Amino acid sequence: MTWKKNKTIFFLELFLGLTILAALGFLSLFFYYAKDFPRPEMFSERQLPESTKIYDRSGQTLLYEVYGEEKRTWVPLENIPESLKRAVITAEDNNFYQHFGIDVRGISRSIIEDLRIGQPVYGGSTIPQQLIRSTFLSNEKTAQRKIREIILAIELDRRYSKNQILEWYLNQVPFGQNAYGVEAASQTYFGKSISEISLPEAAMLASIIRAPYYLSPYGEHKNELLSVKDYVLERMKSLGYITLAESDDAKNEVLNFSEKPIQLRAPYFTLWIKQQLEDKYGDDFLVKGGLKVYTSLDWNMQKIAEKTVKEGVINNAVYNAHNAGLVAIDPGTGEVLAMTVGTGDYNEASFPENCHSGVDCMFDPKFNVVTGTKENPGRQPGSAFKPFVYAAAFQKGFDDKTVVIDDPTNFGVWGDKEYIPQNYDGRFRGAVNLRQSLAQSLNIPSVKVLLDLAGLEDAIKTAQSLGITTLNPPYGPSIVLGGWEVKLLDMTSAYGALANEGLRSPAISILKIEDQNGSVIFRNQNSPKRVLESQTARLINSILSDNEARAPIFGPRSPLYFENYRVAAKTGTTQDFRDGWVIGYTPSIVLGVWAGNNDNTPMAKEPGIVIAGPIFHNFLEAVLPRLPKKDFNSPEN
């Protein structure tokens, strides 16, 4: 008996000694590996990269999301549906709320399996372990890395609540397609906020986590993903998270994935915004800073613009005109309400057969003809430039009753060549007043207004004060007929100063910007500046909206005429019919339309009223009833 008793005591003491040695060994390892670890507090201190979002003016329509390697939007845990929290816990760590950072049984199973196959493949990782690994450690499969992961996971679980850890995890875990966190994943795969997803959608997102690229719904393993989703639902039922009926209904529900993981709405406007943001903040901050950019774009008006221009471009093919641009602005504030080019599809490669790179193409979908580029700053505006010259003359005291003579005139040598312009219809009308001359867009009288009444230098200064930025010397009399290149955006904005009775508000596209904490870091405060006397602007408005005065050239019911609305408008056609313009306005909106070809190929011999007029008319006809109905103030006697 004594020997048996001593033997029992010996083994108990041996077991106790080994246990103590193991504990001391573990503590030694703990302190050895923990001494250089980053503080767990970094979870609450560090700023995860968040994508920048560009919205329309309402903040309800996302136009574009700018991100680098990580597309992410942080959401608080309380805004994440319970169904998703439970699905993720079921799929990744069903003992999450019971363990102390590591799941001993899970680790034991993984160690046994790793020893069996002779490779460190299976991890048995808990959510804290995964969070630690993705934040502080590499993905190398070594014993040393695993020990570090376990130690810091225990420390993380000790310092923070389970819900705090779960919130960090759900906002950091990768889901493929550059989506990090549940909000980016929901927007990417379902096109909606995480707060709106259904139970089967939640199970699907939870299923992706283990192998986000292999189980992508856009890849060849989609059926495997759906099988994993059903398994997660089955496990949720067995754990008591959902009922049998909910599980069956969720399994049978057909999931509709977004066709395009990346959306770009209003591409020409939105990429213009992106360029402005890059210039202001830099590309690196833009893709990581989590900005919310609220633009001036009216999404409903934008949809009308895209439909109208697309139809116009299709119809203009018979005139050999394959491109068009449109921009609409609020003349009181300068806010750009709509902008589109061509068919509106930035990615469409509708080039002629002999065009491969978009260079020298009749229509290059990557080129924004509204804003222009360094290589191509603008187009010649034709007679659409004339109102600026007449405004310069009115500033000097002349008015719409002032008379000039429309007759054959040699204006002398300009640029080593005699300048003898002709009217569009080849006719001469004798004495005409300035109302008739501008309304009917007569060329010879307009050159006389430039040289004899306004003065070439003062006319240039007037145009520049209105916002025309591309005029370069040497200047000549053909500038009144649109001989110098301009930008459609500048022209439309300049007409906005006429609509606003001489007060100019430069074109703006960004209303405000918030940082990732919701603080406003930029707010546009566009203050109008007087550039013309109100009487001058009212005279121009009266002439350009006088349908009777323009009727001898354009007819009484041209595309410039609107039933029950008084719309001021001016057309433009350039030499050899390379550009067609219509720019017009009411006190509530100013609209610019250009039509032609990117490579400056001549169109059919049709004026701007034919090429750009229908686009102009159809857009305003749809938009005017949506806007406050205001009339122009009459000029003083």
Helices and strands as residue ranges (DSSP letters): H 2-34, H 42-45, E 52-55, E 62-66, G 77-79, H 82-92, H 104-117, H 127-136, H 143-159, H 162-170, H 182-190, G 194-196, H 199-208, H 222-238, H 244-252, H 267-281, H 283-288, E 292-295, H 299-316, G 317-319, E 323-329, E 336-341, G 382-385, H 386-395, E 403-406, E 430-433, H 434-439, H 443-448, I 449-454, H 456-465, G 477-481, H 488-499, E 503-504, E 510-514, E 520-523, E 529-530, H 534-544, H 547-554, E 568-573, G 575-577, E 579-585, E 590-596, H 608-611, H 613-623, G 624-626
